[in-house]
Every structure is written in C-alpha cells, then in structure tokens.
Amino acid sequence: MLPYLYEPNIRQTLHFFFKMSSFNTEINGTIISWSKSGKGKPLLFLHGWGSNSSSFAPVLGRLQSVRTCFLPDFPGFGNSGKPKKPWTVSDYADAIDSFVQKHIPDGPFDLLVHSFGARVAIKLLTRPEISSRIDKVIFTGAAGLIPKRSTQYYLKKYTAKLLKLPFLILPTTLREKGLASLRKSTLWKNLGSSDYQKLGGVMRQTFVNVVTEHLDEELPKISHEILLLWGKDDVATPLEQAKRMEAGLKNCALILLDGAGHYAFIDKPAQFAAIAVAYLEPET
C-alpha cells in the first residue's frame, strides 16, 4: 500500500516542485498519462502494480539532475485510462514499446523499474529492436519469477476449487448465476488476495493474467547489464527471489539496502538515489 503522499491527486504539487511537464498520449487505443523532467540521456521509469509514476517522487529530484526522466502511468493506474479488454504482460510491453517509439524516438535510454514494471522490462529486454536501444537497467523489488508458495496459499487455492466444483455440473445459465453468487460471498472474498479483491472489470482479469505468467525462462535471454537494487526487508518480492534473479541473469549485480522493504526508493531515498546515480553516471 502506497503512502498517501504518492496518490495521483497530489500530482500538481509534485509537478510544480520538480518542474515536470505533463502529457496525455493515445497508445494502442488507451490514453496514457505521463510526465517528463530533467536533462540529459533519457531514463524511463516503470512503476509497480497498484501504484503509479508518482511513487518515484522521493528519488526524482536527484535523478533528474543527470537524466531526462520519462514517467508514464501504466494503463489502469494513476491518471491513465483502463484497457478496453483484459491485458497480458505482453500487452503492457507493446504499449511501452509504442510509447518509446513515439516519445523517445532516437538513441539509447536507461530503465529504472519497480515490481510489476520489471515484468514489462523483461519482455522489452528480450525484443531485439527495442532492447538494442536500452542501455543501463535498474531493477528494484522486481516481480516475475515463480514465487515460493506457503501452505496457506495452497489451502486457499484448493478450497476455492472445491467450492466451485458443485456449480460446474449445472447448465450454463445456472452455473454462471451460482458462481456469481459464490464470488460475492464473504468466504470467497477471504480466499482471494487483497490486490485481486480491490479490482473489478477488465483490471481483475488483467491481474490474473499478469500474476499467472512467470518469466524465469526469459532471464538467460537477457545480456544487458542490470543492477538489482533491493530492499533487504522486502516481503512482496523477498530476498530469495532477488538471489534467483541474480543467478538467472548473465550480467548483473545485487545490492541490498538495510532497513528498506518493497519500496526501497521510498524507505531509503537518499541511499537509493546515490547508488542509482553512481551506476548510471559513474563519472558524476
């Protein structure tokens, strides 16, 4: 859950403080809201699920001194419109690919991605045309690998299957009515994740599409230099996943931030920004 400071309704204040320009652009039939600030080589920020580009505010001041920062809101989040149908990770990658072609059309650019943003980045890094333009990459709290599941997870999963079983033998009309009623029950809601329960419409199925696609096998295909900058106390994408990502990538280094969780750039902004700048601009 993001602190209230980074919710979309305070964007005008953030944009004034960071001298940001705001834009809307239509990409693949959806309006994407995005911001731009700073100077120098382009740096594209990709935020996490349930978040928005304003989450990067604590480190933006330092990073915009060495990079032109591009901060889009993914469709379905922040000020961007929702997709017209449920999307997959590849659909989000297509949208960002098109965004780059339209708004960062020339030369190399760097990437700084968080959580769900890393799923999209992994897709981009395995696409020859756009990956040839990507230079340095920072992953923080990166998602996309097969998670280690607890006993409680499997208990909830198979309980849900058992609850649905009696409805599957009914005629289609009755089955759909029965399942709709089941999904509204307190018991069913208690079985779902908090992220899933908050969503409705196309974003609920989009969430299912995203979290059920695992990208472990894509990592060896990536040859880019990647810095893994991780909160040591991250419980959403724990240290075990960071180490598996480090092992799966050909050319990366893992740095841990003490006292930081899944939002390491919010928990430890000064340290995070200093390390990021030293990596992106070693001569600075």
C-alpha positions in Angstrom: 0.0 0.0 0.0 1.5 3.3 -1.0 1.7 6.2 1.4 -1.0 8.9 0.7 1.7 11.3 -0.5 2.1 9.5 -3.8 -1.5 9.2 -4.8 -2.5 10.8 -8.1 -4.5 13.7 -6.5 -1.3 15.5 -5.4 0.4 15.4 -8.8 0.1 19.1 -9.4 2.1 19.8 -6.3 4.8 17.2 -7.3 4.9 18.6 -10.8 5.4 22.2 -9.6 8.1 21.1 -7.2 10.0 19.0 -9.7 9.3 21.4 -12.7 7.6 18.5 -14.6 5.6 18.7 -17.8 2.6 16.5 -18.0 1.1 14.9 -21.1 -1.6 12.5 -22.4 -1.0 10.3 -25.3 -3.1 7.6 -27.0 -1.2 4.3 -27.3 -2.9 1.2 -28.6 -6.4 2.6 -28.1 -5.7 3.7 -24.5 -4.9 7.1 -23.0 -1.6 7.1 -21.2 -0.7 9.9 -18.8 3.0 10.7 -18.5 5.4 13.2 -17.2 8.8 14.5 -18.1 11.5 16.4 -16.3 15.3 16.8 -16.0 18.1 16.9 -18.5 20.5 14.5 -20.2 20.1 11.0 -21.5 16.5 9.6 -21.3 15.6 7.4 -18.2 12.3 5.6 -18.4 10.6 4.7 -15.1 8.1 1.8 -14.9 6.1 1.6 -11.7 4.7 -1.4 -9.8 1.2 -2.9 -9.7 -1.4 -0.8 -7.8 1.0 2.1 -7.9 1.7 5.0 -10.3 4.6 7.0 -11.5 4.4 9.5 -8.6 5.7 6.8 -6.3 9.2 7.6 -7.7 9.0 11.2 -6.3 11.5 10.6 -3.4 14.3 9.9 -5.8 13.3 12.0 -8.8 15.0 15.2 -7.6 18.4 13.6 -7.7 17.9 11.5 -10.8 16.5 14.4 -12.9 19.9 16.2 -12.3 21.6 13.6 -14.5 18.8 12.2 -16.7 15.7 13.3 -18.6 13.1 11.4 -16.7 10.1 9.9 -18.5 7.4 8.6 -16.1 4.3 7.0 -17.7 1.4 5.6 -15.7 0.6 2.1 -16.9 -3.0 1.7 -18.3 -5.4 1.1 -15.5 -3.3 3.1 -12.9 -2.7 6.7 -11.9 -4.2 9.1 -14.4 -4.1 6.7 -17.4 -7.2 5.1 -18.9 -8.1 1.5 -18.5 -7.6 -1.1 -21.2 -10.7 -1.8 -23.2 -10.2 -5.6 -22.6 -8.1 -7.6 -20.2 -4.4 -7.2 -20.9 -1.4 -9.5 -20.5 2.2 -8.6 -19.7 2.9 -8.6 -23.4 0.1 -6.1 -24.0 1.8 -3.7 -21.5 5.1 -4.3 -23.1 3.5 -3.5 -26.5 2.2 -0.2 -25.0 5.6 0.8 -23.6 7.3 -0.2 -26.8 4.9 2.1 -28.7 5.4 4.9 -26.1 9.2 4.8 -26.6 8.9 4.9 -30.3 6.6 7.9 -30.1 8.2 9.9 -27.3 11.8 8.7 -27.0 12.3 8.1 -30.7 16.1 8.4 -31.0 19.2 7.0 -29.3 19.8 4.9 -26.2 17.9 5.2 -23.0 18.1 3.7 -19.5 15.5 1.9 -17.4 14.5 2.1 -13.8 11.7 -0.4 -13.0 9.9 -1.5 -9.9 8.0 -4.7 -9.1 5.4 -5.2 -12.0 7.4 -2.8 -14.1 10.2 -5.4 -14.1 7.8 -7.9 -15.8 7.3 -5.5 -18.6 11.0 -4.7 -18.7 11.9 -8.4 -19.1 9.6 -8.6 -22.1 11.2 -5.5 -23.6 14.8 -6.7 -23.0 14.1 -9.9 -25.0 12.7 -7.9 -28.0 15.6 -7.3 -30.4 14.6 -3.9 -31.8 13.8 -2.1 -28.6 16.4 -3.9 -26.5 19.1 -2.7 -28.8 18.3 0.9 -27.6 18.2 0.0 -23.9 21.5 0.8 -22.1 21.7 0.6 -18.3 18.9 -1.0 -16.3 17.9 -0.9 -12.6 15.5 -3.5 -11.2 14.1 -2.9 -7.7 11.7 -5.2 -5.9 11.4 -6.9 -9.3 8.5 -9.3 -9.9 8.0 -12.0 -12.5 9.6 -15.2 -11.1 7.7 -18.2 -9.8 7.1 -17.4 -6.1 7.6 -19.8 -3.3 4.1 -20.5 -2.0 3.1 -21.1 1.6 0.9 -23.9 2.8 -1.8 -21.3 3.4 -1.7 -20.4 -0.3 -2.3 -23.9 -1.4 -5.0 -24.4 1.2 -6.9 -21.4 -0.1 -6.3 -22.5 -3.7 -7.8 -25.9 -3.3 -10.6 -24.7 -1.1 -11.6 -22.4 -3.9 -11.6 -25.3 -6.4 -13.8 -27.4 -4.1 -16.3 -24.5 -3.6 -16.6 -24.1 -7.4 -16.9 -27.9 -8.1 -20.7 -28.3 -7.4 -21.6 -25.5 -9.8 -19.6 -27.0 -12.7 -22.2 -29.7 -13.3 -25.1 -27.3 -13.7 -26.4 -25.9 -17.0 -24.5 -22.9 -18.2 -27.1 -20.2 -17.1 -27.4 -21.7 -13.6 -23.7 -22.3 -13.3 -22.9 -18.6 -14.1 -25.5 -17.4 -11.6 -24.2 -19.7 -8.9 -20.6 -18.8 -9.5 -21.5 -15.1 -9.4 -23.3 -15.6 -6.1 -20.3 -17.5 -4.7 -17.9 -14.7 -5.7 -19.9 -12.3 -3.7 -19.8 -14.4 -0.5 -17.5 -13.4 2.4 -15.9 -16.9 2.4 -14.9 -16.5 -1.3 -13.6 -12.9 -0.7 -11.4 -14.2 2.2 -9.8 -16.7 -0.2 -8.6 -14.0 -2.7 -5.6 -11.7 -2.5 -6.1 -8.1 -1.4 -4.9 -6.9 -4.8 -7.5 -9.1 -6.5 -10.3 -8.0 -4.3 -9.7 -4.3 -4.9 -10.1 -4.8 -8.6 -13.1 -5.1 -10.9 -13.9 -5.3 -14.6 -11.0 -5.7 -17.0 -8.4 -5.0 -14.4 -9.4 -8.0 -12.3 -8.8 -10.4 -15.2 -5.7 -8.4 -16.2 -4.3 -9.0 -12.7 -4.9 -12.8 -13.1 -3.2 -12.7 -16.5 -0.2 -10.9 -15.0 0.4 -12.9 -11.9 0.0 -16.3 -13.6 2.7 -15.6 -16.2 6.2 -16.4 -14.9 9.2 -15.2 -16.7 12.0 -17.3 -15.2 12.9 -18.8 -18.6 13.3 -15.4 -20.1 16.2 -14.3 -17.9 19.0 -16.2 -19.7 18.0 -14.5 -22.9 18.9 -11.1 -21.5 22.5 -9.9 -22.0 22.1 -6.3 -20.7 24.0 -5.0 -17.7 21.4 -4.9 -14.8 21.7 -3.5 -11.3 19.4 -5.3 -8.8 18.8 -2.7 -6.1 16.7 -4.4 -3.4 15.2 -3.7 0.0 16.6 -6.2 2.4 13.2 -6.4 4.2 11.1 -6.8 1.1 8.3 -9.3 1.7 6.4 -8.8 -1.5 9.4 -9.9 -3.7 11.7 -11.4 -1.0 15.4 -11.7 -1.0 15.2 -15.3 -2.2 13.7 -14.0 -5.4 16.4 -11.4 -5.8 19.1 -14.1 -5.5 17.3 -16.3 -8.1 17.1 -13.3 -10.4 20.8 -12.6 -9.9 21.6 -16.3 -10.7 19.4 -16.2 -13.8 20.7 -13.1 -15.4 24.1 -13.1 -17.3 25.4 -9.7 -16.3 24.1 -8.2 -13.1 25.0 -7.2 -9.6 22.8 -7.3 -6.4 22.9 -4.5 -3.8 20.8 -4.8 -0.7 19.5 -1.8 1.2 19.2 -2.3 5.0 16.0 -1.1 6.6 14.2 -1.0 3.2 11.2 -3.0 2.0 9.5 -3.5 -1.3 9.5 0.3 -1.9 13.2 0.7 -1.3 13.3 4.1 -3.1 10.7 5.4 -0.6 12.1 3.8 2.5 15.7 4.8 1.8 15.5 7.5 -0.9 19.0 9.1 -0.3 20.9 5.9 -0.4 18.8 4.5 -3.3 19.4 7.7 -5.4 23.1 7.8 -4.6 23.6 4.3 -5.7 21.4 4.7 -8.8 23.3 7.9 -9.9 26.7 6.3 -9.3 25.7 3.4 -11.5 24.1 5.5 -14.3 26.7 8.2 -14.2 29.9 6.8 -12.7 31.9 9.9 -13.5 29.4 12.2 -11.7 
